[in-house]
Amino acid sequence: MSESPITIRASTAADLPAITAVYGWNVLHGTGTFELEAPDLAEMTRRRDDVLSKGLPWLVAERGGEVLGYAYANHFRPRRAYRFCLEDSIYLSDAARGQGAGKALLAALMAQCEALGARQMLAVIGDSANAGSIGVHRSLGFEHTGLLKSAGWKFDRWLDVVLMQRALGSGDAVPPAAGQ
């Protein structure tokens, strides 16, 4: 008997308890985020609302009605010159790792961001030993662009931050249209 396929879709408010649980697990057990205390449902609702208010995507991966993980894009920095450069964030439940949900989320996120006119996507990956995230990004064309050594302290050890980048659409080959 085969498992049902993974579906990628826009998140809804009804997904927020599952999103909060997924992120909470990652905060408490993982090094992909340097956050030290798991945010509550109200804070995760505020974060999602902020991303959506900018017209940016917040997606979930689900199988059989169960949220396996989520991904969203946000502006790399708030200054207007960065408006074509987005940063991705992807978090999976522990049980969903290695099943393709992360790659499916990232591919869908990239496609939606490109359709919005983004030209660059950055991955700011917590922990240089995070082989899963690094591998998923590399498999979708991201290139290693930098390393911030010992940038975070979590679980009684120093953690690096890996920077990866991928052009979207025409990237930097042509300037944006006038007025963008």
N, C-alpha and C positions, 0 to 999 in steps of 0.2 A: 504494500500500500504506500503510495507516494504522498508526500506532504503537499498541501495546497501551495500555490505559488505566492511569492512575496508581491504585495501591491504597494506602490508608491502613490501617495495622494496628498493633497493639501491638508494641513492639520485643521482641526476644529476645536472649539472650546471644550467639547466633550473628551478630547484626547489629553487635556491638561493633567489630570491625575496620573495617567500613565507616563506622560512626559516627565512630570515631577519625580516619579519613582525611578525612571531610567536615569535621569541626571543625578538624583540623590545617590544611587548606587555608585555611579562613576566618581562622584565627589568623595565618597567614603572609602572606596576600594581601588580606584584607578589613578593613573598619573596623566591621563589625557587632559584633565583640567587641573589647574593649580588652586582652584577654590578649595577651602578647607572645611567649610560648614555647608551642609546641603540646604539650599533655599526651599522655602515652603511654597505651597500652591499659589498663594497670592503673589509672591515675587516672580514665580515662573509665568504667571498670567501677565504680569506687568512687562516682563521681557518679551514675551511673544507679541503682545499688543504693540510694543515699541517697534519691533521688526516689521510687523504687518502695516503699521501706520506709515512706514516709508515706502510701501509698495513692493517690499521684498518678500521672497518666499520662505515659508516655514512648512516643511514637509514631514510626513511620518511614513514609516514602513510598517506594514501590518501583514499578518498571515492569519487567516481564519478569525478575523475580528480582534486579534491581539496585537497591540502596538509593540513592535520589536525595537524601534529606535526612531530617531528624528534627526533632521538636519535643517539648518537655516543659513541664510547669508545676511551679512550686515556690512555696512561701510567699514573699510579698513580704518579710516580716521575721519573725523567730522568735517575737516576743511574741504571747501568746494573743489579744490584741485584733485582730490581723491575720488570724485564722484563716479568714475568709471572702474574703480578698483574695489572689489568685494572680498571679504574674508568668509570662508566656510567654517561651519561648526557641525560636527556629526557625533552623536552619542548613541550607543547601542545597549540594549539590556545584555547582561552577562550571558544569558542563554542563547542570544542571537548571533554571537560572534562566530565568524567563519562560515556563515551561510549565504553570503552575498548581499546582505541587506545594506551594509555600508557602501559598497560599490554602487548598488542600485540607487541609493539616496544621493550620492555624490554626482552620479551621471545625470539624474533628473534635475538636481539643483543647478548644475552647470548649464544645462539646456535652458532652464527658465531664466537664469541670470543673463545668459547671452541674448535671449529674446528681449530682455529689458534694456539691452544696450551696454551691458558691462563689457569691458575689454580685458580685464585681468582678474584672476581669482587667486587669492593667497590662502595658504594653509599655514597656520601657526600652531604647530603640533607639540603638545606637551610631552616631554620625555623622549630623548634620542633613542631609547630602547623600545619605543612604541612601534614595533615592526608592522603590526596590522594596519595602523593608520598610514604610516609611511608607504607601505606596499600598495594600499588601495589608491592613494594619491598618485604614486608612480605609474600604476597600471592605467590611469586615465590621463597620462601625459604631463603630470606635474614634474617639475625639475627642482632639484635641491638648489636653493639660493643662499642659504646661510644657516648658521648655528649660533645660538646665544648660550654660551657655556654657563652652567650653574646658575641659571636665572631664577630658579624657584627652589624652595625648601619644603619638602613634603615627605611624610613617612620617614622622618629622621635621615634624609639624604638630599643631596643637591641634585637637581634635575635640569637638564638642558632643554632648550626650545629649538625645534627644527623648523626652518622656514622653507616652504616650497611654493612654487608659482606656476601658473599656466595661463597662457593667453586664451581669451575667448573671442570668437568671431574673428574680425580682422586685427585684433590685438592693437599693436602700435604701428601697423603698416600704413594706416591712413589716419588723418586727424578726424575728430568727431565733426558732425555736421554743425554748421554755424548755429549758435544759440543753444546748443546742448550744454 
